[in-house]
Amino acid sequence: MAMPLHSTYGQATDLSTVLNSTSLDLLVPSEGDIQDLNASYDIRCDGARYGFNPSLSDCEGARSSIPPDSEQFNFGERHTGLPPDTFPLPYIIMGDKAECFFQTEIIGGGATARASLFQVRSAASALFLKCASNHPSQGGIVTNIGGDNNIAVTMRVFEPKVRCRGSFETAASCKDVLADMPASTDLEVFGPRDTPFVKEILPQDIVSEDDKCIVRLYSTGRSDVVAWYQIWEAVEATFAMCGRSYQGGSYRELGESFLRLSWESEAEAVG
């Protein structure tokens, strides 16, 4: 399966020039990233749907982490029987504070969409300049980005409930967890084995192919109705805030469930 490509796997995004500054000039994408901004993008700013007052530095950190790769990919939903070289959706890039992210979405009713990551990055740049850097500062969506024009990019505000702890030897071990774990938006019952109507039994582990990166889902003892998408999104946030800087982490306030992202030795220690 094609893996989501992060330009900074195993490293914290270098935001040293912007994290301590409130100047918007430092956050404007470079000329190389905005060369397609004269394209006929359709941009809609919508704070009510995508959030208001995004962190400018975190949005720029997320945007700059999208690789400027010109290769055309076929994007499609994971675990739906599409060819193995399909770029798996959902796909998001978060900033290191997990307060802002860009996400690709298929539009037009088809099963797949075709675009390059450079086109995604350029569209994200236009979206950032149009919506986040104006008043009111807000999230939004951009379409008509190139390829077959069946993919959209959204910019959203996020409020992570993450606490970092422990250590990682390499964050790269987590990339197949992020790319291949369930992420359906269908609601399911999570809880202990003896819970009525439970479908996803907790505790439950999601383990990387090399058995090094472990996501462990726990229950407070009661069942809850939640979508795998919400759990995947929480794992992405935990990886962005902790995994990139070689730390494990935990995410709480997933209803009656919570999760811990751990390196193998850390998971054994807390398991």
N, C-alpha and C positions, 0 to 999 in steps of 0.2 A: 504494500500500500504506500502511495506517495505520502511523505511526511510534510506537515506544515513547516515552512522554512523561516527560521528566525535568524537574523544576522548576528545575534548576540547570545546564542545558546552557551550556557556556562559562564556568562559574563554579565555584569550589571551594565546597562546602557550608560555610556559616558555623557552625563548631562552637567558636567562641571561648569560649563559656560552659561548655563541657564538656571540652575536650581536656586542660586542665590540672587537672581535678578528678577525684577518685575518689568523690565523693558521688553515690549513686544518685538522690537527690532531684532533681538537676539533669537526670537522664536520663529521668525519667518523662514519657511523652507528655502533652501538654496536654489539658485537659478537652474542647476541641473535637475532638480526635482520638480520644477514648475514649468518645464518647457512645453508641456501639453496643456497648460492652463487656458490657452486660447481655444481649446476644443469646446465643442458645444455641449458641455456638461449641463445636466438638469439637476440643480441643487435646491433642496428644500430644508430650511432651518426649522426645527420643531422641538422646542424645549419641553413642551408638555409631554411629548412621547419619548424623547431621547435624553432629556435632562438639561438643566440650566447650570451656568457657571462652571464649566469643566476646568480642571487644572490645566492651564496652558502648557506648563513644563511637562506634565505627564502625557498630554496629548501629543506634544512634539516628540517626546521620547518614544511613544508608541509608533507614531508615523515614521520616524527615522529608523525604526527597527524592521520595517517592511523591506525586504531585499529588492533592489532595483534590477530585477532579473527580467530580461526581455523574452524569455521562452514562454510560449503560449501553453497554458494548462487547461485541461478539462476539469472543471469544478463540479462536484456532486455530493449528495448526502452520503455519509458513511453508512455501511452495513445495509445497503439497499440493493446489492447485487450488481453494482456497476463494475466495470473493468478495474483491475488492481492498480493501474497507473492513474486512476482518477484522484485529483487533489481533494482530500476529504473535508467536507463541511459538517458542522459549523467550523469556522476558522476565525479566530480573533487574535489581535496583537494588542497587548496591554502595555502601558507604561510601567516603570519600576515601582510606582506607588499603587498601581491597580485602581487608580481613580478615573482613568479615561481609557477607552479602547476603541479600535476600529474593527469592524466585522464585515465580512463579505456575505451576501445573500443572493440566492437565485431569484430572478423575477421573470415574469412572462409566462409562467405556467409550465415550463419545460423541466426535465429531470436534470439537465446539466447546463453549464454556461462555460464559455471559453474566454479567457483573458490572460494577460501576463501579470506578474507581480509588480512590474514597473508601472503598468496601467493602474493597478490597484493603489500603488503608492502615490502616483501623480493625482489620482482622484481624491485620495485622502488629503493631499496637500491643498487642493482646491476647496475641499469641504472645510478644512481647518481655517483657511483664510476667510471664507465666506461666513461661517457660523460662529466659530469659537472666538475669533479675533475682532468681532464687531459687537455692537450693543443692540439688544441684550446678547451676552455670550451664551451660546446654547449648542446642543447637539443637532444632528441632522442626517440627511441621506443624500447621496449623489448617484445618479444613474447616467446612462449613455456614455459609459467610460471607455468603450472600445471593445476589441475582440468581437464577439457576436452581440454585444449590448444586452446580454441576458443576465448580467451580474450587477449588483448594486453594492455600494460601500456605505455603512452607517458609522457615525461617531457617537458614542454614548458615554454618559456619566455613570460611574459605579462607586458604591460605598462598600469597600471590603471589610470583612470581620476577621482579619488575619492576625495571627501572632506567630512570629518566627522563633524557632528554637532548634537546637541540635546542629548537625553539620552534614554536608554532602561531599563526597569525593569528586563527583562530576555531575553537573546538572543535565548533561546530554542524555543520560540514561532515562530521563523522564519524557523524552520527545515522543516515543511511541505510545506512552500512556495517554498523553494529551491528544494524539492523533487518532487513537483507536478505541478509547474507552467509550461506553455508551453515551449518547448525547441527545436522545429522543426528547421531544417536548410533550410526549404523552404522560399523563399523570399515573403514578403507580403507588401502591402501598408498600412502604418500607417499615421494617420493625423486627422485633425478636421473633424467633421461630414459632412460638406459641401464640402469636397475635392473630386474631381473626382476619381473614381475607388478605393476609400478607403475601406479597409476590416476591419482593426483594428482601431476603433474610439478612439481618445484621447481627453481629459484625460481618463485614465482607471486605476482602482485599482485591485490589487491582494492581497487578505487578507487571513491571517492564519485562521485555524479552530477555534481558540479561539478569533478571531477578534482583536488581540493585535499587530501583526506584519503586516505592510501595505507597499506594494510596489506601488507607484503611478507613472504612466507614464504620461508625459506631452509632448506637442508639442510646437514648436516655432511659430506655426501658418501656417506652410507649411507642405505638405506631404513628405514622404520619404519611400524608399524601404529598408526594413531591415528584417532579420530573427529573430524569437523568440530566437534562440540559442544565438545570440549576446546580447540580452537583459538579458537572463538568466545568461550568463557569467558575465555581468556587475553587476547583483545582487549578484552573488557569490563573486565577488571582493569587493563590498561594504560591504557585510557581513563579509568577512575575515578581512578587514581593520578597520571596525567600529563596526559592530554588536557584534563580539566576546568580545570587550572591553566595551560593554554596551553603545554604541553610535549609533545614527542614522547617515545617510550619504546620499550623492547625487552623481550621476554619470552623467557627461556630455559628449559631443562629441559622441553621438550616432546618428550621422547624424542630422536630424532636430528634434530629440526627446531627452529627458533626463529623468532621473528617480530619485526618492527619496525613500529611505528606512527609514521608520518611525515607532516609537512606537505610539500606538493609540492616546494618548493625544497630541503628537507632530504633528501627521497628522492633527488632528482637528485644531491645532493652525495655521498651514500653509495652510490649505485647503481653 
